[in-house]
Amino acid sequence: MKKFGSLLLAALMGSLLTLAIYHYVVKPQQPVSVHYVQGTPVTRIAFTKDAEGNPVVLDFTGVAEKVTPAVVHIRSTQTARSMQQERTIDPFRDFPFREFFEPRNFGPAQSTGSGVIINSDGYIVTNNHVVQNADIVEVTLNDNRTFKAEVIGTDPDTDIALVKINEKNLPFLSFVDSDQAKVGEWVLAVGNPFNLNSTVTAGIISAKGRNIDIINRNNGQGNTAIESFIQTDAAINPGNSGGALVNLSGGLLGINTAIASPTGAYAGYGFAVPSNIVSKIVEDLMKYGSVQRGWLGVTITSVTGDLVKEHDLAVTEGAFVNGFAEKSAAKEAGIKEGDVVVRINDTPIKSSAALIEIVGRHRPGDKLNITVNRKGKEITIPVVLKNRQGDTSVVKPEEKPALAALGVELEEVDAKTLKKLDLQNGIRIKALTNGKLSRYTDVHEGFIITKVNDEPVKSVKHFNEIIGKKKPGELVILSGVYEDFPREFNYAFRM
C-alpha cells in the first residue's frame, strides 16, 4: 500500500508538471494590451497629442514612403589596394624586389554606406569616410538602378562629401532648419545598415550640439574638426553612414555619421551632422569647388564648474577663450584671453561645440557680432572672419595641392645636400599623414623624390603640377634616395 501511495503521488506530481508546462510554454499566450493611464487600450507605442491635447497615435508610414526613394546605397572600391604587389623597393627589407616575384592575392577593398539625393539632377550627400580614397564609387537607387558616381568634393573637417550621378528627375529631400529641431522631437533614420537596403528606424532627438571628437581621431589631421552633432536614439548601425535623419514632415535634419558603442553595433546612441552645417558645405562645394570656412583663430573650451572657480567667471555657460592662433581675427578685433563668448549675433553660445558650429557656417570675409562676458560685463565685438591662411580671399580648388590625396608634406632640398648626394634635383618628404602613400607604400619620411615616372622633379610646385595631371587609377612611380642609403628606391601606387 505504501508503495502504491508513492506511485500515486508521483503520477499526480507529473500531471501537475505537465499542466504547468502546457500553460506557460505550449499554450499560446494572449497578447499583452498597452494602456494609457486612463485605461484606453492602444495598438502602437508611439504617441503625441493633437491641438486639443487628446492623445493620438503616430503613423510613420507616410514619411517613410516619402523619404526612402531619396536615400541611396553607396559602394566604394579602392583598387589601389591590389597595387601593393607593385611596391618595388623598401630600404627596410632584406630583398627589395621580392614583391615583384611573390604571388599576391590582394583584392580591391570595398566599403558600403548610404547617401541622400538633395536635388533632382543627381547630387548626393554622404559622409567623407564612405568615399574617402575610393577609386570607384557606385550608387544604387531605391529602385535598384546602379550608376557610377563622381566625387564632387569632400570636407574631412565635417565628414561630409558630395557626389553626383548622371541622371535627372530623381526624388530628393530638402534641407530644413536644424536649429529649430527640439530635444524630444520624433525623427526617423533611413539608410542601409549591414547592406539591408532602405531600412527605416524611429527615435527622438536625445541631445544637440554633441562633440564626441570622432572626426579628429579618424582623420589624423589636427584639431580642426567641426562637431556639433544631433544625438538620436533611432537605431543606427554600420552602413547607415551618410544616410538621412528626417523629421516627421520628411525634411532633412542631418546626415547620420557615427555611433557610440562598446561593440561597434548600435547601443542606443547615434550622431548626425546637422543640416545647417551640411547645406553650407554642399553650397560651397557646388559654387567654389572647395569649402570656404571662416576662422576666428581662437582656442576655446566649454565653461565648466571647475573653470568658473579657477578663473572666477561671472557666467556658467559659454566658450572660454584660452589662446589665439597666428593672424587671429578674434585677437585683432579685440577679444582677449579669459573672455567667455556667450552670444554670436542673436544665437546664445553655451559650449565650445556651439561656437564652432556657428562659425563653421560662415565664410572668410563674413562679419559676426560676438558678445563676450569679460569680468562680469558683456561686450559686443564685431569680427571679420579669415581663412586658414589669415586673409579673407576665396580658397580656390586649384590652390589646394594634389598632395592632399597622397597625405604628404614636402620641402625643398638645399643645394649643399643635393651636391653631397650627387643629385641634380629633388624634394624631401617632410611628413606623412593619412593618405595613399602611407596606406599603399612603405615610403618613409626623409625620402628625397628625384623623379615621378622618370620625369625629374625640380621643385615642390613642379611635383604638384605633375601629380595634378595624373588621372584616377593611373600608376605613379616615385624614384629617389634616402640620405643614409646610397642606392635608388622606387615606390608605386595608383592615383
N, C-alpha and C positions, 0 to 999 in steps of 0.2 A: 504493500500500500504506500509506504514511504517513497518507494521508487516511482510508483505511478504519479504521486503528487509532484515529484520533481520534474517528471516529463511534462505534466500538465502545465506547470509554472513556466517551463522553458518554451512550450508551444505558445502560451499566452504572451510571453515577452517578445517572441519572434513576430507574432501577429501585430503587436503594438508597434514594433520597429518598422514592419512593412508599411503600416498605415502612415507612420510618420514620414518615411521616405517618399511615399506617394504624394502626401500632402505638400511637402516642402520642395521636392525635387521633380517628380514626374508630373503632377497635376499642373496644368498651365496656370501661371499667376495672373491675376487680374491687374490691368494697368493701374498705376497709381495716379489719381487725379491731382492736378495742380490747382490750387485755390488762391483767390485773393483773401485778404484778411476777413472780408465780409462774408466769404464762403461761396462766391460765384465760381463755378468750375471753368477752367480755361484749357485750351489745347496747345498753346505756344508759351514760351517763356520770355519773349521779348515784348515789353510793353512801354507805352508812352501815354500821354494824356492829350485829349482834344482841347479846343478853345474853351469849352465849358468845364474842363477839369475831369471829365469822365475817362476812365482807363480804356484804351483801345489797343488792339493787337498790331504790332508792327509786321509789315509784309515786305520782305526784301526781294521778292521775285521780280518786281518791275525794274528796280535799279540794277539788279543782276543782269537782266535781259538787255538793258541799255548799255551797260559797261563792258561786258565780256567780248563783244565783237571788236572793241578798240584795243584790247590787250593781246599782245603777241608773244610768241615763243622765240627766243634768240639762241642760236648755237654759234659759238665762236671756236675757230680752229687755228691752232698755232702750228703751221707746217714746219716752222724753223726748228722745232724740237728734233725732227728727223735729220737735221743737219749736224747733229752732234758728231756723227762719224766724219764730217768734213773738217772738223777742227784739226789742224795739221800738226802743230808743234807746241809743246808745253815745256818750258825750261825746267819744270819741277818733276818731269817724268824721265825714267831711265831710257825709254825707247820712244823718241818723239814722233816717229812715223807710224806707230803701231795702230793708230785709229784708222788708217787707210786700209789695213790688212785684216784686222779683226772683224768678224761678222757682227753686224748690229741689227737689233730688232726694234729700234726706236720707231714708234709710230707717231702720227700727229696728235698733239694734245688738244682735247676738246673740253669746253665748259658750256653750260647752258644757264639761261636766265630768262627774264621777262622784259617786256618793253611796252610803252604806251604810245599809240598813234595820237599825235596832237594837232594834225591838220589833214585835210583830205588829199594833199599832194604827196603823202608818204613820209613825212618827217616823224621820227620816233624817238622818244626819250627813254633812256635806260641808265644803268649805273656804269661808271667808268670801269669798275672791276669786272664787269661782264664782258667787255670788248677789249680790255687792255692787252696790248701786244698781239692781238689777233691778226692773222694773215687773211682769214676768210670769215666773214660774218653773214650768216643766213637767218632770215626772218620767216617764220611760218605764221600765217594769219589764222584767225579763228576758224575760217572755212577750209583750212588745210592747204591753201596755196602757199608756195615757198618762193622767196626771192633772195638774190644776193644783195647785200646792203653795203652802202658806202658810209664810212665813219666821217661825218662832217667835222666833228671836233669833240674834244674831251676836256674836262676840268677835274683833275685829281683832287683839288682842294675841297670840292664838294661831292666828289664821287659821282658826277653826272656826266653823261655822254649823249651826243646827238647823232643819230644815224638816219639814213634815207634809203628808201627803196623806190624803184622806178615804176610807180603805179599811181593812178588817180582815183578820185571819187571813193575814198576809203572812209569808213566810220572813224570818228575820232572823239576824244574827250577835251573839254575846255577847262582851263585853269579857273579855280575860284580863289578868293582871298583867304589864305591860310591864317591870317591874323584874326579873322572873325570866328575861326573854329574854337569851340569851347571844350574844356575838360569835362568828360562825361558824355559828350556827344557821340551818337552811334556812327560808326564808319564800317566800310567793307574793304577788305584787301583782296585784290584779284591778281592772279599770277599763275605760275606753272611749277609748283613745288614738286621736287622729285620726279620731274618730267610728266606730272599729272596736269595736262593742259586745262586751261580755263577753270581753275579752282577758285571758288569764292568762299571767303570766311568773314565772319562778322564779329565786331567787338566795339569797344568805346575808346575814345581818346583818354589815355591814362595820365598824360602829362605833356607839357610843351616846353620847348627850349632846353632839351636834354643834350648835354655834351658828354659823350662816352669815350672820346679820344680814340676811336677806332680808325679814322681816316689817317691821322698822323702815324699811327703804329703800322698801318699797312702800306702806305706809300713811301715811307722812309725818307721823306724829303724835307724834314724840319717842321717846326711848329707853325704851319701856315694854313691848316685846315679850317674850314668854316663849318662848325657843328652846332646846330640848334634844332635837334630832331623833334618830330612829333612822336611821342611814345603811344603805342596802342597794344591792347591785348587781343586783337584779331590775330588768329593763328598765321604765322609767317615761318616758312622753312627754306632751306637751300633750294634755289630755283625761283623763289619769289623776288629775288633781287631785280630791281628795275621795273617791277610791277606797280599797279595803281593802288593808292589809298584814296577812296572816294567817300563823299558824304551821301546822304540818302536822296539827294537830288541827282546824283551821278556826276557831280563836279569833282575835278581832280584836285585833291587836297595835298597830295605828296607822292613821292616815289619811294616805295619800300626798299630799304637798303641794308639793314642789319638786324640781328637778333642778339639778345643777351642770353646765353645758355651755357650750362656746365657740360653739356653733351654734344653741342653742335646742332641739335634739333630744337624745335620750339619748346620753350619752357615758360611762356607767359609774357615775354617782353619783346616787342618788335619796334623798329625805329624807321621813320620815313623822313626824307628831306622835304621840308615844307614847299608848297607850290610857289610861294612868293620868291624863294631862292631859285627854284628850278626855272621859272619863267624868265627871270633875269638872265640866267646862264644861257638859255636857249636863244633869247633875243640877241645876246652878244655874239654867239656862235653864228647865227644866221646873218647878222648885219656886218660884223667885223671879221669873222673867221677865228676869233680868239676871245677869251674872256677879258673884259675891261673891268678890273677890280680896283676900287678906291681903297686907300690905306691911310689910317690915322697915324701910324708909326708909333704906337704905344705898346708897352707890355702891361697887361692887366690881370687882375684876379678878382673873383667874386667876393663880395663882402661877407664875412662870417662873424660869428660872435667873438672868436679869438682875435680877429683882425680889428674889430671895434675896440676891444680892450687894449690891444697893443698900440694902436695909433690914436686912441681917444676920439673915435669918429662920432659924428653927430647923427649919422644915419645907419640903419641896419641892413639896407639893401642897396645894390648898385655895383658898379665896376670900379675897383680901386686901381688907380694909376701908380705903378711902381717903377716905371722906367720908360725910356724912349729909344727908338731906332735912329740911325743916321738920317738926316734930311726929314725929320719928323714934321708932318703937317700940324699935328696937335701941339707940339712944343713951340713951333714958330707962331702959332695963333695965340699962345699964352696959357695953355694948360700946363699945370705943374705936377710934379711928383707929390703924391699924397692926396690929390683931388679924387673925389668919387663922382663918376659920371652917373647921374640919376635920370637924365632925360635926353633924348635926341629928337629934335623938332618937337612933335607932340607925343612921342612914344615913350612911356616910362621904361627905364632900364633897371632891371632887378638883378642882373647877373652879367658875368663876362660873356656868356654864350649869347645873351640877348643883344649886347653891344656888337659882337662880331657879326651876328645875323643882319642887323640893321645896316651897318657899314658895308657889309658884303653885297647888299642890294644896290649899291651906288657905284658910280664910275669916277675915274680921275677927273677933276675939274668940278665935280658936284659940290655944292655948298651945304653944310649941315650946321644947324644951331645946336651946339652941345652945352647942356646945362650941367654944371658940376657943383657939388657941395664942398666948399673949402672952409674948413674950421667952423662949420655951422651956418655958413652963409652961402646962398645959391647965387651962382654967376653964370650967365649965358654967354658963350663964346662962339662966334662964327668961325668955322674951319672949312677951308677948301681942300678936299681930298687930293692926294697924289697917287701915282702908280708906284710900283716897287722900285723903279729907277729914281724916284724922287722928283718927278715933274708931273705935269698934267696932260701930256701928249697921249694920243691913242697908240696902244701897243698893236702893231700890225703882225699878222701871221708870219710874214717873211722875215721879221726881225727876231723871231724865235728860231734858234739854231736847230738844225736837224739832229744835233747831239741829244736832244731830249729823249728821243726813242731809244738811243743807244745807252743812255744812262751813264754819261761820261763827262767829266770836266777836263778840258785840255789847256795846255800852256805852251808858249813858245820856248824853244831851247836856245840858250845863248851860244854865240859863235865859238867861245872857248871850249864848251862841251862838245860841240859838233866836230871841231878840229881834233880834239883828243880821241874821239871815236872814229875819226877818218870818214865823216859823213858830210855830204854836201847840203843836206836839208833834213828836216824832221821836226815833229812836235811831240810833246810828252803828255801821257795820261797822268793828270794830277790827282784825280779822284774818280772812283766808280760808285754809282748808285744803282738803284733797281732799274734794269734795262736789258736790252738784247745782249750787250757784251758780257755782263756778269752772269746772265742766265744761260747763254748758249756757247760761251767760250771760256777758256781758262786764262785769259789775259789778266795781268796784274798791274797795279799802279806802278808808275815809273817806266812803263814800256814806251819807247820812242818810236812813233809811227813814221816811217820814211816813205811808204808807198801805199796807195789804195788801188788794188787791181793793176799793179805795175805802173801806175801813174805817180810820179814823185809829188810829195806833199810839201808845199812851200811855206804854208802858214796855217794857223787855226781857221782863219777865214776861208782859205783855199780848201781845206778839208771839208768845211761846212758846205761849200759850193759843190764839191764832188759828191758828198753823201746826199745832198738835196736833190740831185738829178737821178738818183737811183730809184727804180720802180719797185713797188711791193713784190716781194718774192725773189728779187734779183740777188744773186750770190755776190757777196763782198768779201775780199781777202785783204786783211791788213798785214803789211810786212814791216818789220823793224827790228830793233835790238833793245836789250837791256844794258845798262852801263856796266854791270858786273858780269855779263855774259857776252863773249866776243862774237858769237855767231848770229845769223839772222833767224828770226822766228816768224811764223805765219799763223794768223787766226782767221777762220772763215765763219760766216754766218749769213743769213738771208734777211733782207730788209722786210 
